[in-house]
Amino acid sequence: MAENMIGTKCVQAGYTPGNGEPRQIPIIQSTTFKYASSAEMGKLFDLEASGYFYSRLQNPTNDYVAAKIAALEGGSSAMLTSSGQAANFYAVFNIASCGDHVVSSASIYGGTYNLFAVTMKRMGVEFTFVSPDCSEEELAAAFRPNTKAVFGETIANPALTVLDIEKFAKAAHDHGVPLIIDNTFATPINCRPFQWGADIVTHSTTKYMDGHGGALGGCIVDSGKFDWTAHADKFPGLCTPDDSYHGVTYTERFGLEGAFITKCTAQLMRDFGSVQSPQNAYYLNLGLESLHLRVKRHCENAQAIAEFLQKHEKISWVRYCGLPGDDYYEMGQKYLPNGSCGVVSFGVKGGRAAAEEFMGNLKIAAIETHVADARTCCLHPASATHRQMNNEELLAAGVTADLVRLSCGIEDAADLIADLEQALAAI
Ligand SMILES: *Cc1c(COP(=O)(O)O)cnc(C)c1O
C-alpha cells in the first residue's frame, strides 16, 4: 500500500488500537509503571529493553503523539518537550556543548535568539548569526573547526523571511554537521524540511499544531539520515560510549534512525526534565487531527487579508510571502507552494500612534502576545515584545514603530476584513 497522504496521517498516524482498546489515545496520567522483578526494571535502566518506567523519560500518550508528528514530518523518531523553547535547546545542546560553535540564521524567534545569544553562551556554546539571505561564501565563512550544527526557521517569527533550506543544508553538510530547522510556522502541512535536506526539525507545538491556544508544548523530530559516524570526531556524544548510561554507544545500539532522539531522551530529558504532561499531549493530538484543515484556512484568510491591506490607502506596506512582489515571494513559491502561514505583518501610515489607535479599534482581532491559533489576534511589537528598544534599535531588529503583526485565525475572512476596514476607517 502507498504511504498515506498528509491529511490521513494527521487523523490516523501514531496510534492504532487493538481489539477492545480505546479509540481515542488514552491519557496515561501516571508518573510510574509497575514491574514484577528488579531484574526486569534493571534492563530498562540499562536501555537493554524498551518499556516504560518513569514518565520523565517516556510516557505512552506522549509517544503516540510524537510518533504522529514524526510521520507528518517524514522522520524516523521524535520526542515531545514541555515547550518550543525546550525543543530548540535540547536539539542544539544534544550535539553542541561547552567549547562548541553553531551557525544560526539571524532571522529567528526572539526567545530562541535570547536562548542562543545569552543563555547558551553562558553555557559555553558560541553562535554566529548570519543573514538568511547571505551568499554561499558568507555562509561558508561563518563556520569554524568546532562548529557542530546550523540552525534556521522555515518562516521566521516575526520577520516572515523564508529560509533557503537547500542553501543552508548544503553548507551544513559541506562542513560535516546537521541542519536543524524550526518548522513551527510552516508546519509539515506546508513544508517538510527533510525533503530539502534538513536533518533535525523542531516545533513549538503551542502554535498551529495545538492550534487552539490551549496547551504549551514542543517537539523534536530526527530524519534519521545524518551519518554521525562519518563525522565521529565531531559527535563523540553519539559515537563513543556514554559513561552515564553504562557505556552505551548510541549510534551502535540505536542506529542512525534512533541515536539522536534516544540520547536526547536518556541524557537531556533525564537531567533537565522538560517533559510535556500526558494531558497536554492529548490536547495536542486533538489539534493535530484537524491541522491540515485549519492550516489551509489560516492561509486562505491571511492571503485575502494581505491582498486587502495591500490595496488600502492607510497601509504603507505589507509583508506576506504569498503576495507577488514580496521579497520572499519566489522563495515561498519554491518551499511553500501550497501556502505559508496565517501571519501577516504590515505598517499603518502615521507610525506608532496610528498603529496603536488602529489596534484599539479592532473588535474581532484581540491584542495578544500569541500567534497561530484559531482566533485572530494581533500585536504591536514596538509597544509590547520590543518595548525596551528605541526607534534606532527597533530598526536594527527589523521591527519598525508602525509594524502590526496580525495572526489570522480560522473565522470567516469577510468578517475579519470588515473588522480591519472599520478599525482603519476610524483613524
Ligand atoms: C513560539 C515559538 C517558539 C517558542 O515556543 P514556546 O512553545 O513558546 O516555548 C520557538 N520557535 C518559534 C518559531 C516560535 O514561534
The ligand as an SDF file (V2000), in Angstrom:
LIG
                    3D

 15 15  0  0  0  0  0  0  0  0999 V2000
    6.7460   30.3750   19.9010 C   0  0  0  0  0  0  0  0  0  0  0  0
    7.9320   29.9050   19.2070 C   0  0  0  0  0  0  0  0  0  0  0  0
    8.9660   29.2270   19.8820 C   0  0  0  0  0  0  0  0  0  0  0  0
    8.9230   29.0040   21.3730 C   0  0  0  0  0  0  0  0  0  0  0  0
    7.9190   28.1080   21.6750 O   0  0  0  0  0  0  0  0  0  0  0  0
    7.1780   28.0110   23.1070 P   0  0  0  0  0  0  0  0  0  0  0  0
    6.2670   26.8650   22.9130 O   0  0  0  0  0  0  0  0  0  0  0  0
    6.5030   29.3260   23.3450 O   0  0  0  0  0  0  0  0  0  0  0  0
    8.2470   27.7440   24.1120 O   0  0  0  0  0  0  0  0  0  0  0  0
   10.0310   28.7690   19.1540 C   0  0  0  0  0  0  0  0  0  0  0  0
   10.1160   28.9680   17.8180 N   0  0  0  0  0  0  0  0  0  0  0  0
    9.1400   29.6300   17.1410 C   0  0  0  0  0  0  0  0  0  0  0  0
    9.2870   29.8220   15.6720 C   0  0  0  0  0  0  0  0  0  0  0  0
    8.0350   30.1150   17.7970 C   0  0  0  0  0  0  0  0  0  0  0  0
    7.0700   30.7650   17.1190 O   0  0  0  0  0  0  0  0  0  0  0  0
  1  2  1  0
  2  3  1  0
  2 14  2  0
  3  4  1  0
  3 10  2  0
  4  5  1  0
  5  6  1  0
  6  7  2  0
  6  8  1  0
  6  9  1  0
 10 11  1  0
 11 12  2  0
 12 13  1  0
 12 14  1  0
 14 15  1  0
M  END
$$$$
